[in-house]
Structures are given as structure tokens and as C-alpha cells.
Amino acid sequence: MAKQVRQVTQARPAKDARTPEGGRLAGVGRAAGTWLRSLRGRTIALAAGAVAVVAALVVAGVLLLGHDDRPPIPETRARHYTETDACLLTGKDGITGTTAARVWQGMQDASLATHARVSYSQVSGEQSVGNARPFLNGMLQRSCDVVLAVGRPETTAAAQTAPRYAKVGFVLVGGGGRSGGNVTTVAAGDGVRADVAAAVERAVRDRS
């Protein structure tokens, strides 16, 4: 009797369905899903934060407007000047000296009352009548309507020039000429500020 031999075929292991290509595709899909979920979460958080900020601003504005009983602040208006110019001629120290400083203050007082523009020019270099004239002429060429002078060389030059400019008012502080016509003399004393203000106001009104 022959022995029967059963041939057993060894089963091959089944091929893994997750091939390298399939694994990579699955990984990409999972990463994309995770990114979309995180993006959606950040978008929602940003939108919620923006809404909260807007709401807070609205509430603060309502509270401020509802409880502000202060009167409105008036608009600041710039001073409107006339076309009249009052010009001061001083020595090399400008308006730092005691008398010149008070003259300048008087001119500013007159400017407040008349709205005339005020300015000053100081004589540099030699302090003489001859050297003061070019500075005085420069002021007259700028169409100064009222010319003030303080200091001996300056007042002397102004007194000598005044007769040739009848339409210009001259105010001489501390001497250098006599009052009359278009010339007014103001004493250099404690009341020089008020006297200069009054003289400039008169000269400005005479030429307006």
C-alpha cells in the first residue's frame, strides 16, 4: 500500500493594504485636516476678540458722552492784524535794555488795541547817526506806517528823516527832536510804556 503524501502549500502573507504610497497620502490628509481645524479655531478666536474690542469701545463712548456735562471748548481764533505796521529802531542791544524793553511792551499794548503789526530792527556796527540811517531807510522801504526810535543816534536820524515822510508817524523816545506834525516825542521814564502805547495808538488811528 502506497503512502499518500499531502503536499501543503505554505500560505503567503497577505500584502499590507497600506503601501508606502497609501501611507504618505493618509499622512497628508491627516495633516491637512489638522491645519484646517487649527485655522478655523484661530479665525473664530480673532473674530470673537474683534467683536469684544468693538463692543468695549461702544460702551466707553456711550458712557463718556452720556456723563460729560462740561461746556464745549470754544474754538481758538488767531488774531487778525490790520495792514498797519509799527516799527521800532534800536541800538545794538535790541530790546534787552530797560528803556527799549518798555518801549517794546508799549508797542505790544498798542497792537492789542489797534491790531497793528509790530516789529523791531537793531543797528549793528558803529553806533552813530550815519550808520543808523541805512537801517531806518530799510524800515521805511518796508512801508512802516509808524516808526519808533530809541537811543541817541536812532532818534536823531529819525528826527532828520521825518520831514521827508509826512505820511509816516514818528515816535521818538528820549529826545532827538520836538513834537509837532508827524513827530511825537516821549520821555524815557517810568511811564514810557503807557506813553508809547498811547502815542502808537494815536499814530495808527491817524493813518487808518
Secondary structure, 3 states (H helix, E strand, C coil): CCCCCCCCCCCCCCCCCCCHHHHHHHHHHHHHHHHHHHHHHHHHHHHHHHHHHHHHHHHHHHHHHHHCCCCCCCCCCCCCCCCCEEEEEECCCCCCCHHHHHHHHHHHHHHHHHCCEEEEEECCCCCCHHHHHHHHHHHHHCCCCEEEEECHHHHHHHHHHHHHCCCCEEEEECCCCCCECCEEEECCCCCHHHHHHHHHHHHHHHCC
